[in-house]
Structure formats: C-alpha cells, structure tokens
Amino acid sequence: MRQFDFTPFRRSTIGFDRLFDLLEASARAQASENYPPFNLERVAEDRYRITIAVAGFKADEVDITAQQNLLLVAGKRREENENNQGAYLHLGIATRSFERRFELADFVRVESADLADGLLVIELVREVPEAMKPKKIAVNAGSQPRPIAHREADAA
C-alpha cells in the first residue's frame, strides 16, 4: 500500500491533527497486519457491521472492548490439552492471538456481537443525541417588526 504524505495539508489546516493522525496510523496498521481478515459493511444510513473471521476461536476466547472512540477486538486461544497436540497431522487453521483496533466516530456504539460458524459479527449503530441533531427553525412571515421598548433611566 502506498504511503500518503499529509504534510502539505497539515501546514494549511488547523484543528485536523487528530484526523491526519488517524489516517496515518490506519495506513501503518493495514500495511503491517492483516490477520484476522475482516469486512466492514454499511447496512443502513446509521448502521454498520464488522465481520471478522475467527475460525477456531470460542466465544470465551474473544474479548471486545468499546472505549470512547475505539473498538478493540482481541482473541487469545487457551492452550489445548497436551495429549491432543500429537493428534494433528497438519495444523493449517491459524489460531494465533490477535488484536484488531477500529476507530469509531462520535456517537457510534456497539449494539451486539455474535459468534457463529467461525465469524464474529459486530453490529454498530450511530445515535446522535437530540440536542446535536439539526433543527428546523420556523420563519414567521407577514408580521410587523416590534419596536424595542426604551426605558429611561431613573434619576437617583
């Protein structure tokens, strides 16, 4: 993947440092780590889905942590019984520990997480608080402007 240089944008913008840091960190992470594979899907206008291939992991071996603007998905396999280790003739399903980080926009929260058929499906929803949503302001027409009442200062 080609690395993009954000230096010209950093010189001419103010307040976008966090955005550029996120883009650079994401590019570095994508170049260095691709396990486990995952899909990002926009299900509806304010609904998203992350599907992660976690074949070989059980539900109690996957940990999902949602912080302010970060979703951390980690998997750690418990050690198998040593007697079963000798039974494998070929061990091709990757079951190494992993950690995936997803930066979340403001007001995005995890709605649910399900593990079935080796796929971890995480449903996300963006819920903007009513106070933050745009509001229509009614424009009154046909009324005359009201004069501002002027009070004279009381002489003391």
C-alpha positions as CSV (number, residue, x, y, z in Angstrom):
1,M,0.0,0.0,0.0
2,R,1.3,3.4,-0.9
3,Q,2.0,5.8,1.9
4,F,0.4,9.2,1.5
5,D,2.2,12.3,2.8
6,F,-0.2,14.6,4.7
7,T,2.5,17.3,5.4
8,P,1.1,19.9,2.9
9,F,-2.4,19.5,4.4
10,R,-1.0,19.8,8.0
11,R,0.6,23.1,7.1
12,S,-2.6,24.7,5.7
13,T,-5.2,23.3,8.1
14,I,-6.0,24.0,11.7
15,G,-7.7,21.5,14.1
16,F,-7.4,18.5,11.8
17,D,-4.4,16.9,13.6
18,R,-6.4,14.1,15.1
19,L,-7.8,13.2,11.6
20,F,-4.4,13.1,10.0
21,D,-3.0,11.0,12.9
22,L,-5.8,8.5,12.5
23,L,-5.3,8.2,8.7
24,E,-1.5,7.7,9.1
25,A,-2.0,5.2,11.9
26,S,-4.6,3.3,9.9
27,A,-2.2,3.1,6.9
28,R,0.6,1.8,9.0
29,A,-1.7,-0.8,10.7
30,Q,-3.0,-2.0,7.3
31,A,0.5,-2.4,5.9
32,S,1.8,-4.4,8.9
33,E,-1.1,-6.6,10.0
34,N,-3.8,-8.5,8.0
35,Y,-4.8,-11.2,10.5
36,P,-7.6,-12.0,11.1
37,P,-9.3,-10.9,7.9
38,F,-12.4,-8.7,8.3
39,N,-15.2,-7.0,6.3
40,L,-16.7,-3.5,7.0
41,E,-20.2,-3.0,5.8
42,R,-22.7,-0.1,5.9
43,V,-26.0,-1.7,6.5
44,A,-28.1,1.5,6.6
45,E,-27.6,5.2,7.0
46,D,-26.6,4.9,10.6
47,R,-25.9,1.2,11.0
48,Y,-22.6,-0.6,10.4
49,R,-21.4,-4.2,10.6
50,I,-17.9,-5.6,11.2
51,T,-17.4,-9.3,10.3
52,I,-14.2,-10.9,11.5
53,A,-13.1,-14.4,10.5
54,V,-12.1,-16.0,13.8
55,A,-12.1,-19.7,12.9
56,G,-11.1,-21.9,15.8
57,F,-11.9,-19.4,18.5
58,K,-14.7,-19.9,21.0
59,A,-16.8,-17.1,22.4
60,D,-15.0,-17.0,25.7
61,E,-11.6,-16.6,23.9
62,V,-12.6,-13.4,22.1
63,D,-12.7,-10.1,24.0
64,I,-14.5,-7.0,22.7
65,T,-13.9,-3.7,24.4
66,A,-15.5,-0.4,23.4
67,Q,-14.0,2.8,24.7
68,Q,-14.8,6.4,23.8
69,N,-13.8,6.3,20.1
70,L,-12.1,2.9,19.9
71,L,-13.3,-0.6,19.4
72,L,-10.8,-3.3,20.4
73,V,-11.3,-6.9,19.4
74,A,-8.8,-9.4,20.8
75,G,-8.5,-13.1,20.6
76,K,-6.4,-15.4,22.7
77,R,-6.6,-19.1,22.4
78,R,-6.4,-21.1,25.6
79,E,-3.8,-23.8,25.4
80,E,-5.1,-27.1,24.3
81,N,-4.6,-30.2,26.3
82,E,-1.1,-31.6,25.5
83,N,-2.5,-35.0,24.7
84,N,-4.5,-33.6,21.8
85,Q,-1.4,-31.8,20.3
86,G,0.0,-35.0,19.0
87,A,-3.2,-35.9,17.1
88,Y,-2.8,-33.2,14.5
89,L,-1.1,-34.3,11.3
90,H,-1.4,-30.8,9.8
91,L,-2.4,-27.7,11.7
92,G,-3.4,-25.1,9.0
93,I,-6.1,-23.1,10.7
94,A,-4.4,-20.0,12.2
95,T,-5.2,-19.7,15.9
96,R,-2.6,-17.3,17.0
97,S,-3.6,-14.4,19.3
98,F,-4.7,-11.2,17.6
99,E,-5.8,-7.7,18.3
100,R,-7.8,-5.5,15.9
101,R,-8.5,-1.8,16.6
102,F,-11.2,0.1,14.9
103,E,-11.5,3.9,15.3
104,L,-15.2,4.9,15.9
105,A,-16.8,8.2,15.0
106,D,-18.5,10.2,17.7
107,F,-21.9,8.7,18.9
108,V,-21.2,5.2,17.4
109,R,-21.8,2.4,19.8
110,V,-21.7,-1.4,19.7
111,E,-25.2,-2.8,19.6
112,S,-24.4,-6.5,19.6
113,A,-21.8,-9.1,18.9
114,D,-22.4,-12.7,17.8
115,L,-20.0,-15.6,17.0
116,A,-21.3,-18.3,14.7
117,D,-19.7,-20.5,12.1
118,G,-16.2,-19.0,12.7
119,L,-17.4,-15.4,12.0
120,L,-17.6,-12.7,14.7
121,V,-20.3,-10.2,13.6
122,I,-20.3,-6.9,15.5
123,E,-23.3,-4.6,14.9
124,L,-22.7,-0.9,15.3
125,V,-25.2,2.0,15.4
126,R,-24.7,5.7,15.3
127,E,-27.1,7.6,17.6
128,V,-26.7,11.3,17.5
129,P,-28.3,12.9,20.7
130,E,-31.4,15.1,20.0
131,A,-29.5,18.2,21.2
132,M,-26.9,17.6,18.5
133,K,-29.3,17.0,15.6
134,P,-30.1,19.8,13.2
135,K,-33.4,21.6,13.9
136,K,-35.7,23.4,11.6
137,I,-36.4,27.0,12.6
138,A,-39.8,28.4,11.6
139,V,-39.7,31.7,9.8
140,N,-42.6,33.9,10.6
141,A,-44.0,35.9,7.7
142,G,-46.4,38.8,7.4
143,S,-45.9,40.3,10.9
144,Q,-44.6,43.7,11.5
145,P,-41.4,44.1,13.4
146,R,-41.9,45.1,17.0
147,P,-40.3,48.2,18.3
148,I,-37.8,47.8,21.1
149,A,-39.2,49.4,24.3
150,H,-36.9,52.1,25.6
151,R,-36.9,52.8,29.3
152,E,-35.4,55.9,30.6
153,A,-33.0,55.6,33.5
154,D,-34.4,56.6,36.8
155,A,-32.8,59.7,38.2
156,A,-31.5,59.0,41.6
